[in-house]
Amino acid sequence: MDRRLHALVLPPGPRLFAALAAALDGTGPAICPIAPGTPAPALAALLDALAPHAVETEDGVRPHDGPAEPVAAGTAVLIATSGSTGTPKIVELGAAALRHSAAATLDRLGAGAGERWLCCLPTSHIAGIQVLVRALEGGTEPIIQPRFDAGAVAAAGAAHVSLVPTQLRRLLEAGADLAKFRSILLGGAAAPPDLLDEARRRGARVLTTYGMSETCGGCVYDGVPLDGVRAEVGGDGRIRLSGPVLFTGYRRRPDLTAAARDGDRFVTQDLGVLEGGRLRVRGRVDDVINTGGEKVVAGEVAAVLARHPGVADAVVVGRPDAEWGERVTAVVVPAAGAPVPDLDGLRAWVRARMPAAAAPRELELVDAVPLLPSGKPDRERLRHARR
């Protein structure tokens, strides 16, 4: 039997948490959380693609004045993964998949009874929603903070928290006692080695996570898949994931669903390699830079740059170049207290560790890497030089 679908244009808080609980246990409609403040044109496009029966805001519930289509009975949560322009892509997640992901995470962490989770990530993204699902699965009330504040996070008294690297760095800069947390799940973007080293030196138990909306969030922790999840790398170098955490499809887009499947496996947009039974993510397929006929994986170059003593954070992108097609560009946050790195020095650092084509041909120094609401670097913005 199909079920109704509500779009929730609500901030993180008790009302959204209650709607999520009802969506998971079947007593309420399926939900699609949407960030309040979404620009009107983007919201209208998203609602048209979503086709919900109703829209819930802080002012109440109103019927959707556009198309309305039910979802399958087992579907609980829908997550929009894109759609600021053009047609959004919306991931359908079953209650069973969400619960398996949460239970497997609790098991991997060894989470004890009564240990609370802190949600300080956007609940319009899977990372924020999954924090709430873990709280439900663990039988606890989550601590919800609609806005990230380092002081408030440090004083929250939670046992477990999910963060993106920028948030972890801000906690370190604020002098937070990270040993208070039983675990810190770190995802959304690759974490610079110095960040992980410093956090662990201060007593933090940090687990790096890899996953996406289509896998109910993180499904590989420190390179090892969660219980029931299988990670493989195909002949094309792309990571393939399978198991009980997979999405059921893209809302109203069977063509996209079929294109993302390889049998029972989800074909990701990430390149990877298995080393000693652990998965290492090399970078995204669409971030491969074609420079002078050579293909350079941007994520691998960024990982090498991040180990430079003068680099606190780095993102590598390809920018248009009349001679090379694309030029390898390093966007770097200099490390505090260290000499500011220059292009020649960074080129030499990379050339000593990677093929010559990977050495950056342009350097842009920034105070902070621009981020998307999900916490991932805004690569599209970085592909265009500052004017």
N, C-alpha and C positions, 0 to 999 in steps of 0.2 A: 504494500500500500504506500502510495506517495505521501509526502508531507509538505506542509507549508514552509515558506522561506521568508524571513524578515531581514531587512538590512538594518543594522544597528549603527547609527551615526551618534555614538556615545563616547564620552571619555572613559578611561579605565576607572573602574569603581564597582560598588556593590551591585548596581543594576545590571551591568554587563556580566558580572560574575554569575549572578542568578540566572540570566538568560543562557549563559554557556552551560551551566549545570542542567537546566531543563532541556537544552538541545542534546546533551549527551545521554540523559536517561530517557529521552523520548516523551517527556511530559509537555514539552514546548516545541515551537517550530525550530527548524534549522536556522542558523544565523550566519550573516556575513558582516563582521565588524568593519566599519569604515571610519577613518580618522575625521573627527570634527574639524571644521576649518578647511576641508577639501574644497578647492575652488568650484564655483557653481557649474561651469562647463564640464569639468572633469567628473564631478559628482553625477551630473545628468547622463554623461556617456557611460559611467559605471553602472548606474541603475538600469539603463536600457539594456546593457549586456547581461546584467544579473537577473532581471525579470523577477523581482521579489513580489510577494503578495502585499507586504506592508513595509513602511519605513518608520523606525523608532528613533526619536530624538529626545533631548531632555524636556521638550515641550509636550511629548506624548507620542501616540501611535496614530499614523494615518495610512489609509490604503495607498498603494502605489498607483499613480495615475497613468502608468504605461503598461507594457506587457507584464503578465504574471504567469509563471510556470512553476509547477511543483518540482521537488527534488526526490530522489529515490529514498525509500524509507530509512535506510541505514545512514544516510548522509547527515552529518551534524553541523559541520563548520565549513564555510567557504572563505577563501582568502584570495584577494585580488593581488596578483604579483606584478602587474604593470597596468598602464592605462592613463598616464598623465596626458598623453596625446593618443589619438587613434582608438582602436577597439581594445578594451582591457582583456587580459587573460585571467580567468578565475578558476582556482583550484578547488575541487570538491574533495572533502575529507570525511571518511566514515568515523562514527563513534568508536568502533572497534579498533581502527588504526590509531586514533588519537590516544585511546586508553592503553594500547599495547606499547606505544612509544613512551608514555609517561611511566608505566609500570617497569619497563626495561631500564629507564633512566634511574628510577628510584633503586632498583636492584643493583645497577652498576655503581651507584654512589654509596650503597649501603645505608640509605637514609632510614633513620629510626622513627618510631611512632612519635607523633606530635611535633616533628621538626618542620618549621614553617618556611615557606618560600617568599621571597621578595620579588615583586614584579615592578620593574622600573623601565621596561621596554614598551614600545607602542603595541597596543593590543589589536591594531589593524594589521599587524604582521604576525606570522606564525610563531616567532620566538616569544612574543609577549603572551599570546594565547596559550602556548604550551606550558608556560610557567603556571598559569591558572589551572590547567588540566592536571599538572603534577600535584598541585595542592589538593585538588578534588580526589585524585587517586590515592593520595596519602592520608586523606581524612582530616586535613587541616584547613584553617582559614588563611588565605594568603594576605600578605602585607602589600598593599597596592599604592604605589607612588606615581601619579600621573606625569610628573616631571622628574627627570634625574637631577638629584642634588647630592653631591658627594657627602656632605655632612649628615643629611637625613638617611642616606643609605648606610653609612657607617654606624649610625645610632639606632637602626631599625630593629635590631635584635633577631634578625632572620638567620636560619641555619644555612640556607641555600639561596643562590642568586644567579641569574643569567645576565651577562654583560657583553657589550661589544668592546673592542680594544681601547677606544677613546675613553670610555667610562672607567675602565680599569686604570688607565694612566691618570685620570683625574683623581681617583681615589688614592693612588700612590702619592701624587703631588700634594694632596690634602693631609697626608700623614695618617691615613686611616689604618686601623689595626685589622688587617685582612685575615689574621689567624682566627678571628671571631667566627668566620664563616666555615661551616663544615665542608662546603664545596663552592667553587665559582666556575660556572660553565661559561666559556669564552668562545663566541662565534661571531658570525656576520661578516668577518673579514679576516685575512691572515694576520696573526699577531707577531709583531717584531720580536726577535729572540731576546733583546735586552729587556723588553717589557715583561716577558715570561720569567726571565731570570731574576729580575728585581722583585716581582711579586712573590715568587717562590722563596727567595732569600728572606723575605719579610714574613714568612710563615703561611702564605696562602696555598691552599690546595686548588690549583687551577687545572681544569681539563679543557683542552681545545676541542671544539665540536665542528663537525661538517655535516651539512644537510641543507634542505630547502623546503619550501612550502609543500612540494610534491611528496616529501618523505616525512611529513608531520614535524618538520624542524630537524634538529640535530639527530643523526642516526649512526654516526661514526665518531667515537670519542678517543682522542689521542691515537687516531689511526686504526682503532679496533672497532668493528661494527657492534651495535647493540645486539642483544639476544634475538635471534630469528632473522636478522638482517644479513644480507650477503652483498659484498662489494667486489666488483670485477672491473677489469680494464680491457676494453675491446681492442681489436686490431687497429682501429682508428685512433687509439689513445684515449678515447673518452671513457669516463667512469660510468659504470652501469650498476644500479642498485636494485635490489629485490627484497621481498619479505613482507610481513604483515603491516608495515607502516606506510605502504604506498598509497597515493591518492587513487580515487576511483576514476577521475577524468577531469577534463576542463569543461566548465559549465557551457553547455550549448555549442560546443566545438568538438564534435567527434573527429574531425580531420586533424586537429592539433593533438588530440589524445592518441590517435593511431600513429602519428609521426613520432611521438615521444616514447613509444613502446618498442621493445625488441623481445617478443615473447612475453614472459612474465616480468621482464626487467624494464626499469625506467632508464632511458638514455639521457644522461645529464649533459649540460653544456660545459662541463669541466674536463680538463685533461688530468690524468693521474698516472701513478705508477705504484705497484705493490713491492714493498721492500721488507723482507723478513716477516711477511704476513701482515704488515701494516700498510695502510693506504696513505700515500703522500699526494696531495693535490698540487699540481704544477701551475695551474692557472686556467682561465676560461678560454674556450675555443675562440670566441670573438675578440679576445685580447691578444691573440697571436699577431705580432708585428711583422709585416713583410717589408724588409729593408734591404735594398740592393739585391733582391732575389733570394735572400736568406730569411728563414722564418725564426723569429725569436719569441719565446714564451715570456710575456711581460711579468707574470707572477714569479718566475724563477729569477729574473733579474732583480726584481724588488726584494726577494728573499736574500740575495747576496748583498745588495746595498744595505739592507737592514742590519747586517752584521758589521758594518763599518763603524769604528768607534766614534765618528763624528756625525752619525745619522741616528736620529731618534725614531723616525718613521719615513717610509718611502712608498711611493706608488709609481709604476712605470706605465707609460702609455705611448702609442704611436701617433705622431702628429704629421700632417701632410708635408711632403718634401718634394720639390721639383726634380731633384737629382736622384734621391734614394727611394722615392715612392712614399715611404714613411720613415721618419727619423725616430730613433729610440730616445724618449724623453724621460728623464728622472725628475719627479717632483718630490722634494726632500724637505723634511723638517729637521733642522740641525739639532744635535744633542746639546743640552745645556752644559756649560762648563768645558766644552771641547772646542778646538779650532773649527771654524766654519769650513765645511768641505768645499772644494772647487771641482770644476768639471774634469780637469786633467787628472786629479787625484782619484776621483771616482771611476774614471775610465780605466786607469791602471789597476785599481782594485778589482774591477769586474773582469778585465782581460786576464788577470792572473788566475781566475777561477772558472771562466766560461769562454766559449769561442769569441773571437774578435768582434763579430757582428753584434753581439749582445751589449757591447760597451756603449753607454749613452752618448749621444751626440748633442744633447741639449740638457741643461740643468736649470730647474726653477726652484728657488728656495722659498718656502712658505712657513708661516707661523703654525699652521694646522692644515691637515688634509681636509678638503671639503667633503662632507658626508651626505648621504641620502638619509631620509627618516629611518630606514632600516639599520643604519649604522655602517653601511658599506660605502666605500669611496665613490664619489660622484665622478666616475671615469669619463662620462660624456662631457662634462664641464672641463675636466683636465685635458681632454684632447685638443682643446682650443687654447692657444697661448693668451696670457693676460695682455690687455691693451694698455 
